[in-house]
Amino acid sequence: MPVMERPAGSEAVTTPILTTPGPILLLGAPGAGKGTQAKVLMMEWSIPQISTGDLLREMRKDPVKSASPLGRQIRQVMDAGQLVSNDLVQAMVLERLKLPDTRRGYVLDGFPRTLPQAVWLDQQLGRQNQALPVVAVNVQVSYTNLLRRLTGRRNCPTCGRIYNIYSNPPQNDTVCDVDGTALGQRADDSESIACERLRMHEALTAPVVAHYRDLGRFAEVDGERPVDDVTRAVMDAIVRLRS
Ligand code: AMP
């Protein structure tokens, strides 16, 4: 997807200015809209979105990496809706955080997903002497809506635009409005796998939310509101946590 494209369903919002956004974590179940919100923050505050799900999917697209035993293992784990090992995801995040575009800040989306990942991240950031501590915003959506969002999600393999057959369908049947490409569905968005991902989230990610809540650098927003309202709430929360 072109880096500066605004996510579908989101219009320009009046943005609170934050010169140094610092490290931002977007927490929330699969389908909560973290990716959509992260893309808006990326555009508005000129910081990168680092999505571990996207990094893993990129890795899967690489013919050499995906044919390796590790690549095959990652595919199996992801397609089953399970979590990839902490070590692997952490190594990937560590590499990504070394790039210079993270200096003013970044939005981590989909990481940390387990308590050990959160503890690891705290240690890493401590070591890097980050000027600003991490702030975490949890995007809250009910189970029923999460399932509808995941199983209804379709994506354009050409331009990356995301649709939802229930709430944001393409104009023409099952092809992309922008380039007419047939839309696809992620293997892990099928109903049975989506349920498994939500179950895993409940079991493993709840302690992550508790961790950041306890640290006091945490806010929760209602992710069921229109996209722009959620954006506004997320940005306001971050600005508040940074003040
Ligand atoms: P997502 O696009 O964030 O829903 O991630 C898709 C899949 O990638 C997940 O179901 C996991 O298999 C894997 N994944 C993404 N982020 C992580 C993470 N932080 N830890 C472990 N596995 C992850």
Boltz pocket constraint, residues with backbone or C-beta under 6 A from the ligand:
constraints:
  - pocket:
      binder: B
      contacts: [[A, 30], [A, 52], [A, 53], [A, 54], [A, 56], [A, 77], [A, 78], [A, 79], [A, 81], [A, 82], [A, 83], [A, 84], [A, 85], [A, 86], [A, 89], [A, 109], [A, 110], [A, 111], [A, 112], [A, 113], [A, 114], [A, 117], [A, 188], [A, 197]]
      max_distance: 6.0
